[in-house]
Amino acid sequence: MEQQTARLLIDVVPTELVTYRQREAGLPFLSDLLRAEPVGGAEAAQVLWIVSWGFDVPGQLRALRARPAAYHAHSSGYGFRLPPGVPVLAVSRNTLGYWGQWASRNPLFLVPNALEASWIERGDRPLNLGAQPALGGRTIDVLVQRRKCSAYVLEQLVPALRARGLRVEVQNGWVEDLVGLFNSATVVLYDSADHWRCSGVSEGFGLPPVEALACGCVLFSSFNHALADTLDPGGMAHQIGAGTLAADVERITAAVADPAAWLPPPRRLEELLDELSEPRLRERWRQALTGINAHLDRLQAGDAPLHAPSLVRLRLERWRQRLRKRLPAGLARRLA
């Protein structure tokens, strides 16, 4: 995703990808850059570092020390806390809500992941005049991507659907033309709740379901974490694992037989895809960077960043308030 982000940002501000775990040909390496640009130097103050991989973010921020930095937040639940003043660029409302709770005094911005133009331009959906339907039509009744998919779908639902006579394809590995693959499917199944529950972190955004919708597929999905940003049961998508295996088989079979009755409202879908288009997201990035630059200018001018109170302090203050209510008036005033 950061490669796509860099591609979007390069039209807004000079942008460069930096590696930090291993060296890659043609790309700068983090430790080399930090040695060449010491803290306090004029060049270092002019660069905004955007860190993203949740497991490594605390170490990256320590390495960057006093340099201007922001966190591009995808999944949540890694357990670390951000230093005061570090801006958060959240890719979903779910992630925004997480950091709105745990970094409530840090500057927060909502910048979703962009849907690549090929999905919007070529997707075979009702209101897309430039659609490129798959050769031979929709030859796949039900498409499942194995990555992140639940054992329930792979081991129970897929065999049950095949027993009904449906053509089910489980895609695994590299596909040269994903848009073409999705255009050839009537129904797409996406069930990532078990994967993320086991991982201990959240579904940060969930592009595959939006890609399926862009291609005019009926979507059966879980609604965990950021999937609930764009999907709703019976609206943009339909719940997978809705109570019983029989219920899933009946509904998916019905959707294959009459997909038009199960597709989301076309205009509502186009509005969603427009919100996630690269031009719209490029403008969101432009606005976010303007806000971050203003924040960093204030810090460099000597303003102190706000600190969110610690959990211990909040609980202590709540205990004091409850105690004051129970004490006689004179003692309560002395406690305050």
Backbone torsions as a table, in degrees:
resi	resn	phi	psi	omega
1	MET	NA	-31.6	-178.0
2	GLU	-70.6	-25.5	174.3
3	GLN	-66.0	-41.7	176.7
4	GLN	-65.1	-41.0	178.4
5	THR	-59.6	-45.5	179.3
6	ALA	-61.6	-38.9	179.5
7	ARG	-65.1	-37.7	176.7
8	LEU	-68.2	-42.3	-172.6
9	LEU	-74.1	-23.0	-174.8
10	ILE	-63.4	-22.1	175.7
11	ASP	-85.0	-6.8	-178.8
12	VAL	-105.9	-42.5	-174.8
13	VAL	-154.9	147.8	176.4
14	PRO	-53.8	125.3	-170.6
15	THR	-133.3	142.4	-180.0
16	GLU	-143.1	133.7	173.7
17	LEU	-78.8	140.0	-179.9
18	VAL	-128.6	132.3	174.9
19	THR	-94.9	159.4	-178.1
20	TYR	-139.6	-23.0	178.4
21	ARG	-89.8	-43.2	178.0
22	GLN	-141.9	152.0	-178.0
23	ARG	-76.3	140.9	176.3
24	GLU	-124.7	138.3	-178.7
25	ALA	-58.0	130.4	176.4
26	GLY	84.6	-2.1	-179.7
27	LEU	-120.2	141.8	177.7
28	PRO	-69.3	156.7	-178.4
29	PHE	-111.1	136.2	-170.4
30	LEU	-55.0	-52.2	-175.0
31	SER	-62.8	-32.6	176.7
32	ASP	-64.2	-44.0	-179.0
33	LEU	-65.9	-40.0	-178.8
34	LEU	-66.1	-36.2	176.5
35	ARG	-67.9	-34.7	-177.0
36	ALA	-78.3	-22.3	-177.8
37	GLU	-124.4	85.4	-177.9
38	PRO	-64.1	152.4	177.4
39	VAL	-58.4	137.7	179.6
40	GLY	96.2	-14.7	178.4
41	GLY	-72.6	155.7	-177.9
42	ALA	-63.3	-38.0	-178.8
43	GLU	-66.0	-42.5	-178.0
44	ALA	-61.9	-34.9	-178.2
45	ALA	-72.0	-16.6	-177.2
46	GLN	-93.9	-1.9	-175.6
47	VAL	-110.3	131.9	172.7
48	LEU	-99.9	121.1	177.3
49	TRP	-92.9	128.0	177.3
50	ILE	-112.1	115.4	-180.0
51	VAL	-103.5	154.4	-171.5
52	SER	-142.3	-38.3	-170.2
53	TRP	-74.5	111.0	-169.6
54	GLY	-51.1	-42.1	-177.9
55	PHE	-63.8	-27.9	-174.8
56	ASP	-104.3	-4.0	-173.6
57	VAL	-58.9	-47.0	179.4
58	PRO	-56.6	-43.7	179.0
59	GLY	-66.5	-37.9	178.5
60	GLN	-64.5	-42.5	179.9
61	LEU	-66.9	-35.8	175.3
62	ARG	-64.2	-40.7	179.7
63	ALA	-65.3	-36.1	-178.6
64	LEU	-78.2	-20.4	176.6
65	ARG	47.2	-117.8	-172.3
66	ALA	-84.0	6.7	-179.6
67	ARG	-75.7	150.8	176.3
68	PRO	-61.2	126.2	-177.2
69	ALA	-145.2	151.0	175.0
70	ALA	-136.1	156.4	-178.7
71	TYR	-108.1	119.0	174.5
72	HIS	-88.4	100.1	-167.1
73	ALA	-94.6	117.4	175.9
74	HIS	-98.5	-96.3	176.5
75	SER	-69.8	158.6	175.3
76	SER	-122.5	168.5	177.3
77	GLY	100.5	13.7	-179.9
78	TYR	-74.2	-17.8	174.0
79	GLY	93.9	-7.8	179.0
80	PHE	-88.1	163.6	176.6
81	ARG	-116.2	142.7	-178.1
82	LEU	-84.5	145.5	173.3
83	PRO	-63.9	153.8	176.9
84	PRO	-57.6	142.7	174.3
85	GLY	87.3	-11.3	-179.7
86	VAL	-79.0	117.0	179.9
87	PRO	-66.6	151.7	178.8
88	VAL	-119.0	124.8	174.8
89	LEU	-106.5	97.5	-174.3
90	ALA	-88.1	138.0	-178.5
91	VAL	-88.2	-6.7	179.8
92	SER	-151.4	162.1	176.4
93	ARG	-66.8	-31.8	177.3
94	ASN	-61.5	-47.2	178.3
95	THR	-68.6	-37.4	176.6
96	LEU	-60.0	-42.8	179.2
97	GLY	-64.0	-36.6	178.2
98	TYR	-62.0	-50.4	-178.7
99	TRP	-76.3	-22.8	171.2
100	GLY	-64.4	-24.7	175.9
101	GLN	-84.5	-46.2	-170.1
102	TRP	-98.6	-7.5	174.2
103	ALA	-140.3	54.1	-169.0
104	SER	-67.5	-15.0	179.0
105	ARG	-107.6	3.4	174.1
106	ASN	-87.2	148.2	175.2
107	PRO	-61.5	129.7	-176.3
108	LEU	-117.9	140.4	179.0
109	PHE	-139.0	147.3	177.1
110	LEU	-109.6	111.9	179.0
111	VAL	-134.1	89.5	-177.9
112	PRO	-61.8	163.6	172.7
113	ASN	-70.0	143.0	180.0
114	ALA	-85.2	146.1	173.2
115	LEU	-88.0	125.5	-177.7
116	GLU	-58.6	146.7	-172.5
117	ALA	-57.6	-31.3	-176.3
118	SER	-61.5	-33.7	178.8
119	TRP	-68.0	-41.2	-179.1
120	ILE	-72.4	-39.1	-175.2
121	GLU	-77.7	-38.4	-172.0
122	ARG	-104.4	-12.6	-176.4
123	GLY	-59.1	131.8	-175.4
124	ASP	-88.1	78.2	-179.9
125	ARG	-122.0	165.2	-168.7
126	PRO	-54.5	-44.8	-173.0
127	LEU	-98.7	13.4	-179.7
128	ASN	-97.7	102.3	-177.3
129	LEU	-70.5	-21.5	-179.8
130	GLY	-94.9	16.0	-176.2
131	ALA	-61.1	149.1	175.1
132	GLN	-119.9	86.8	-178.9
133	PRO	-57.9	149.7	178.8
134	ALA	-66.6	144.9	176.2
135	LEU	-61.1	129.1	-179.2
136	GLY	87.0	1.5	178.9
137	GLY	79.9	-159.7	-177.6
138	ARG	-86.9	90.7	-175.0
139	THR	-85.1	-9.5	178.6
140	ILE	-108.2	121.7	177.0
141	ASP	-70.7	-46.7	-175.9
142	VAL	-136.0	127.0	179.2
143	LEU	-113.0	133.5	177.9
144	VAL	-129.5	131.6	171.7
145	GLN	-95.9	123.5	-173.5
146	ARG	-63.8	-35.5	-176.3
147	ARG	-59.6	126.9	179.1
148	LYS	69.9	2.8	-175.7
149	CYS	-78.5	148.2	-176.9
150	SER	-75.9	154.9	174.0
151	ALA	-63.2	-31.2	178.5
152	TYR	-58.3	-47.9	-179.0
153	VAL	-66.0	-47.6	-173.9
154	LEU	-71.5	-38.4	-170.9
155	GLU	-99.2	-22.3	-179.0
156	GLN	-116.1	-53.0	-172.8
157	LEU	-70.9	-46.6	-179.0
158	VAL	-58.7	-49.1	176.9
159	PRO	-60.2	-37.2	179.8
160	ALA	-66.5	-38.4	178.5
161	LEU	-69.1	-40.2	176.8
162	ARG	-64.1	-35.5	177.4
163	ALA	-64.3	-24.9	175.9
164	ARG	-79.9	-4.0	180.0
165	GLY	93.2	8.9	-179.8
166	LEU	-80.5	146.6	176.9
167	ARG	-85.5	106.8	-175.8
168	VAL	-112.7	127.6	176.7
169	GLU	-115.9	127.7	174.6
170	VAL	-102.9	108.0	-176.6
171	GLN	-85.7	132.4	179.8
172	ASN	-143.2	132.1	179.2
173	GLY	91.4	-169.7	-172.5
174	TRP	-71.5	136.4	174.7
175	VAL	-126.0	127.4	-176.3
176	GLU	-65.9	-40.0	-176.4
177	ASP	-130.0	89.1	-179.2
178	LEU	-67.3	-36.1	178.8
179	VAL	-61.4	-44.0	177.7
180	GLY	-62.0	-39.4	178.8
181	LEU	-63.0	-47.7	-179.7
182	PHE	-66.3	-35.5	177.6
183	ASN	-63.8	-21.3	-178.5
184	SER	-91.9	1.1	-177.5
185	ALA	-108.3	142.1	175.9
186	THR	-85.4	-46.6	-178.6
187	VAL	-122.9	140.0	173.7
188	VAL	-120.3	134.3	177.0
189	LEU	-106.4	132.9	178.4
190	TYR	-138.9	116.4	-175.8
191	ASP	-138.2	91.4	-174.3
192	SER	-106.0	0.7	-173.7
193	ALA	-58.8	-44.9	-178.8
194	ASP	-64.0	-40.9	-179.3
195	HIS	-58.7	-48.5	-176.0
196	TRP	-75.6	-31.7	175.8
197	ARG	-63.3	-38.4	177.8
198	CYS	-71.0	-36.5	-178.8
199	SER	-71.1	-26.3	-179.3
200	GLY	85.8	-0.9	175.1
201	VAL	-123.0	-179.3	-169.2
202	SER	-103.0	162.2	167.0
203	GLU	-70.2	109.4	-171.9
204	GLY	-68.7	-40.9	-178.7
205	PHE	-143.0	-56.7	179.1
206	GLY	88.6	69.8	179.7
207	LEU	-73.5	-38.8	-176.9
208	PRO	-52.6	-41.8	177.6
209	PRO	-62.6	-38.6	178.7
210	VAL	-68.1	-37.6	176.7
211	GLU	-62.2	-40.0	178.1
212	ALA	-63.1	-43.7	179.0
213	LEU	-63.3	-39.1	-180.0
214	ALA	-62.9	-24.6	-180.0
215	CYS	-96.1	11.9	175.4
216	GLY	75.6	21.3	178.6
217	CYS	-85.5	148.4	167.8
218	VAL	-76.8	129.5	-173.8
219	LEU	-110.4	125.2	168.7
220	PHE	-110.7	122.1	-169.7
221	SER	-143.3	159.7	163.9
222	SER	-77.0	166.1	-176.9
223	PHE	-124.4	32.8	-178.9
224	ASN	-76.8	145.5	170.9
225	HIS	51.0	-127.4	-173.3
226	ALA	-71.1	-11.7	175.6
227	LEU	-60.4	-30.7	178.9
228	ALA	-71.7	-10.1	173.7
229	ASP	-62.6	-42.8	-172.0
230	THR	-112.8	-19.1	-174.6
231	LEU	-111.9	146.5	174.3
232	ASP	-141.9	141.5	-176.5
233	PRO	-60.8	124.8	178.7
234	GLY	82.9	-2.3	179.0
235	GLY	-110.1	-93.5	177.5
236	MET	-73.1	-23.8	-177.2
237	ALA	-150.8	-179.3	179.0
238	HIS	-130.2	143.8	-175.3
239	GLN	-69.2	135.3	171.6
240	ILE	-97.0	142.1	-175.1
241	GLY	74.1	41.1	-174.5
242	ALA	-84.8	64.9	172.8
243	GLY	99.8	-56.1	-178.1
244	THR	-141.7	157.7	175.0
245	LEU	-62.6	-41.0	-179.1
246	ALA	-60.3	-39.4	179.2
247	ALA	-63.6	-42.7	178.5
248	ASP	-62.4	-47.0	-177.4
249	VAL	-61.8	-43.3	-179.2
250	GLU	-64.1	-45.1	-177.1
251	ARG	-70.2	-42.0	-180.0
252	ILE	-66.4	-40.2	176.7
253	THR	-61.1	-41.5	178.2
254	ALA	-65.0	-38.0	179.9
255	ALA	-67.3	-36.9	176.7
256	VAL	-65.9	-38.8	-178.5
257	ALA	-70.7	-34.0	-177.0
258	ASP	-143.6	71.8	-174.3
259	PRO	-61.1	-32.6	-177.5
260	ALA	-59.0	-30.9	-179.5
261	ALA	-75.8	-11.4	-175.3
262	TRP	-114.3	-6.1	-179.3
263	LEU	-75.4	154.3	177.8
264	PRO	-71.4	162.6	176.2
265	PRO	-56.3	124.8	-172.8
266	PRO	-57.4	-42.6	-177.5
267	ARG	-69.0	-37.1	177.1
268	ARG	-63.8	-38.2	177.9
269	LEU	-65.6	-43.4	-179.8
270	GLU	-63.2	-36.2	177.3
271	GLU	-63.5	-41.4	177.9
272	LEU	-63.0	-46.8	-178.2
273	LEU	-65.2	-35.3	176.8
274	ASP	-64.8	-40.7	178.6
275	GLU	-62.9	-28.8	-177.4
276	LEU	-100.8	8.6	-179.2
277	SER	-72.9	156.3	-177.8
278	GLU	-61.4	-43.1	177.7
279	PRO	-60.4	-41.4	180.0
280	ARG	-66.9	-40.4	-179.6
281	LEU	-72.6	-30.2	176.0
282	ARG	-63.7	-38.7	177.8
283	GLU	-68.6	-37.9	176.2
284	ARG	-61.1	-41.5	177.9
285	TRP	-63.7	-40.8	179.5
286	ARG	-59.6	-44.8	179.6
287	GLN	-66.0	-41.0	-179.9
288	ALA	-64.6	-43.2	-179.6
289	LEU	-65.8	-33.5	175.6
290	THR	-62.4	-43.8	178.3
291	GLY	-65.5	-40.3	179.2
292	ILE	-65.3	-42.7	179.4
293	ASN	-61.4	-41.3	178.2
294	ALA	-63.3	-40.3	178.0
295	HIS	-62.8	-45.9	-178.9
296	LEU	-66.3	-35.3	176.5
297	ASP	-61.0	-39.6	178.9
298	ARG	-65.8	-41.2	179.1
299	LEU	-64.3	-41.7	-179.6
300	GLN	-68.4	-25.3	176.9
301	ALA	-79.1	-4.3	176.2
302	GLY	109.5	-2.2	177.3
303	ASP	-66.9	139.9	179.4
304	ALA	-87.8	135.5	177.7
305	PRO	-70.1	146.9	176.8
306	LEU	-69.0	145.8	176.1
307	HIS	-111.3	129.5	171.6
308	ALA	-72.9	138.0	-179.9
309	PRO	-63.6	147.1	179.5
310	SER	-70.1	159.7	178.9
311	LEU	-62.7	-37.6	178.3
312	VAL	-61.7	-44.7	-179.8
313	ARG	-64.3	-41.5	180.0
314	LEU	-63.3	-43.1	-179.9
315	ARG	-68.0	-36.8	177.5
316	LEU	-63.6	-42.1	179.7
317	GLU	-66.5	-38.5	177.2
318	ARG	-64.2	-39.9	177.8
319	TRP	-63.6	-40.7	179.1
320	ARG	-64.2	-40.8	180.0
321	GLN	-64.1	-42.5	178.8
322	ARG	-65.7	-38.3	-179.7
323	LEU	-66.8	-39.2	-179.8
324	ARG	-62.2	-34.7	-179.4
325	LYS	-67.4	-26.6	-175.8
326	ARG	-91.9	-18.1	-176.4
327	LEU	-86.4	157.2	171.0
328	PRO	-58.4	156.2	-173.0
329	ALA	-55.0	-43.2	-177.5
330	GLY	-65.2	-45.2	178.8
331	LEU	-66.4	-36.1	-179.6
332	ALA	-62.7	-38.8	179.8
333	ARG	-66.3	-38.8	179.0
334	ARG	-67.1	-36.3	178.7
335	LEU	-67.1	-35.4	179.8
336	ALA	-66.8	NA	NA
